[in-house]
Amino acid sequence: MVLTNWRDRGHGRASIQRGLHLCEKAVLETLRDLLEGRLKYAQDDPDEYLDAEGNAHLVAAAEAYYRSIYHGAADSWNLRDRHMFDTLRRVCRARGGKAVIWAHNSHLGDASATEMGAYRDRLNLGQLCRQHYGEAVNLVGFGTDRGEVAAASDWGGAVEIKGVRPASRGSIEDLCNRTGVPGFLLDLGRQRGSELESALLEPRPERAIGVIYRPETERASHYFTASLPRQFDHYVWFDETHAVRPLTGESGNGAPETYPFGL
């Protein structure tokens, strides 16, 4: 499913009008009917049911999300990460065992250890997982000083290979770079109570590069303060990084022509 940005479109503005709130009822009724028939559908084809249930939840969440972006604040961010967490829980219930989630640091690092949670009222997937699963969760962050990244300049813009500027002075990335070690894995969980943890507990600027990268306004656009030992259980460092590239330029079977960047 390709979800377009409604913020700049007439139907997006219309979605917050009172008359169009009626579509929410139809979406939720469809989801309720699906959940009521859960046992029958699951017995017929559990994989097909899991897909159908996930898509129904996605439609319901998207309907709320695209209205919330017009209200600002943290509503839209929190809705998105709660949806990620709810999806994870459904998959774990259906499949059992362990799960590995690959996402940006800003989604996986515990938001309560950052200014996102302390001052912006935002939560995230990592925080919700810690609250629900406790010590069974292992949050791993990645950092770099320089290199390149695949990102766009604006929402809906084309993917570009951009140069990453050296880390800002005094940031977590700058601190790691000044160790002189080109790459390392920091086991923050094993540093509890150590001098290293005490030194790292102080909140410092941390860089977050996601779908958008704007090096010309990097400090304002991509840095927030965080306490690294409270944010992650492990931290992986590379002095220099390279942009991710698809293994093949061909679309997968049944995938849209925009694969993998338009999903």
N, C-alpha and C positions, 0 to 999 in steps of 0.2 A: 504494500500500500504506500503510495506517495502522498504525503501530507503537505499541502502548499501553505505558504505564509498568508494568513487572512488579514493581517494588520493593515495592508495597503489596498484591500479590496472591498468593494461595496457590500458583498454578502457577509464579509467578516464584521463590518460595522452593524449590519442588519441583525446579526446573530445575537446582539445584546438587547434588541428591542423586545418588548413584552410579548408580542405576537409569536415570535419564533422560539420562545422558550417551550412551546408545546411539543417541539420535536424531541425534547428530552424525555418526555413521558413515553413516547413510542419506542425509543431506544432502550429504556429501562424495562419496558414490558417484554421486549424481545429477549433481553438478557435473562429476565426472571423465568420466562417460559423455557428457555434453554436449560437453566439450572434445575428447574423442576423435573425435567426429563433426564437428568444427569445419569442415573443408574442404567436406564434403558439404552441411551446413546453410548455410554461407555462400554457396555457389554457387546454392542454391535461392532464398534470399531473405536477402541480407546484413543488411538492416534488422531483419527479424524475428529473425535469429540474434543480432544485437547486443543486442536487447531481452531475449531469452531468457537469454543469457549474463550480462547485468547483473543480472537478477532472481535467477539461480542464485547468483551471488556475494553478492548482498544477503542471501539466506536464510542462507547459510553464515556471513556476517559477523554477522548479527543473532543467530544461535544462540549464537555466542561472546560477543557483546556483552552480552546479557541475563544470561548467567551471570557475566560479569566485574564487573557493577555491584555484586554482593554481596561482592566481594573488596576493593572500595575502591581507594585509591591512584590511580595514573595509568592503570591497565589499560584501563578503559572508554573514557576520553578518547583514548588512543593508538590503540585499535582503530578507533574511529570515524574519526579523521583518516587513518589508513592506508587505510581503506576508501575515503574520498574520493579519496585520491591514486591508489589502484589503479584506481578508476573513471575518473579523468581519463586515465590512461595507456592504458586500453583504448579509450576514445573517440578519443584522438589517434592510436593505431595504426590504428583502423578508418577514420578520416576524414582524417587528415593535416592539415597546415596549423596554424593557431594556435587557441588557445582562450582565452576570457575567463571567469573564475570569479568569481562574486559571492557573498561570504560575510561573516560577521562578522570584525572586526579580529583577534579572538583566534584565528581559524582561519587567516587569511591573513598576518598579521605573523609573521616568523621567531621561533618560540618560543625559540630558543637565545639571543636577545637580551633575554629577559624572565625574570622570576623563575619563570614557569611551567616553563621549561626548566632554569634554573640550580638551582632548589631543590625543584621539585615533580616532576622527572623526566618532564615532558610534552613531547611533540613536536607538531607540527601540519602542516597542509597546506602552508603557506608554506615552512616549513623543509625539508620533504621535496622540494618542487619546486626549491628552490635547490640542494639536494644533488644532485639528479638532472639538472636541466637547466642549472645554472650561470647564466651571464650572460644566457641567453635568457629568464629569468624577470624580470618586473617586478612587484614587490609594492607595492600602493597602499593606504594607510590613510586613514580619514576621521575627523575629530574635530569636536566642537561644544562650545559653552559652555552653552547653554540651549535651551529649546524644548519639543518634545513627541516622544513615541515610542509606537509600537504594540507593546505587550508585555503579558504576563500577570503576576499576582502570585505564582503558584505553577505548578509543572508540571501540565499538564492543565487549567489555569484558563482562563477566558474572556479573549479579547483586549480590552484596554482602551487608550484614548488617555490616556497619562500625561504630566504635566508633568515635564520634565527639570530638575533643580536646577542652578544655576550651578556651574561647575567648582570643585573643591576647591583651596584655596590651595597653591601650590607644585607643582601637577600640570602635565603637558604641556599640557593644555587651558587651564589658567590662564595659562600662559606665552604661548600663542597669542592668547588673548583680550586680554592686556595690550599687544599690539602696536597695538591700535586699528584694525587692518585687518579689515573684516567678513568677507572671504573671500579665500582665496589658495590657490595650488598651490605646494608646496615641493618642488623637484627635489633630493632628498637625494643622488642619485647624482652630480650635478654639483658638490656641495659637498665632495667628498672632499678632505681636507687643508686646508680653509678654517677660518677662525676660527669661523664659524657651526657647522660640524660639531663642532669641538672643544668648543664650549659646549653642544651638544645631546647629546654622547656620554654625559654623566653620567646614570645611571639616575634617572628620576623617576616618580612615580605617574602612571598612565595609566588612564583610565576605559574599561570594557568593558560595554556594554549589549547583551544578546542577547534570547533568548526571554523571559527573566524580568527585570523591573526592580523593585527595592525601594528607592525613594528614602529611606525611613525608616532604612535601614541602609546607605546608599550607600557610605560609605568602606570598610566592612568587606566588603560584598558585591560591589562593582563596580570596585575599584581594585587594580592590581598594578603593580610597577615595571618599567620598560622603558627601553632605550636607543634612542631614535627612529631615528637614522641607521643603526643596525645592524638594526633591525626592518623598516623599509620602504625602498623605493627612491623613492617619492613619497608626499607627505602632503597631503590635501585638507582645507581648513579652512573651516567655516561658523560664524560666531558664534551664529546661531540656526537651528534646524532644525525641520522639520515631520514629523509621523508619516506613514509610508507608508500609502497607501490603495489598495485594488484598483480597477482601471480600470472594472470592472463588478461588480455584485452577483450576476450570474448565473453558474452553474457552466458550465465549458466542456463541450464534447461528450464525454460519457462520464466526466466528473469527478464525484467524490462530492459530496454536499450540503454538506460541510464546507469546500469550496474557497473561498478558497485557504489557510485557516488550519489545516485539519485534516490536511494532507498530511504 
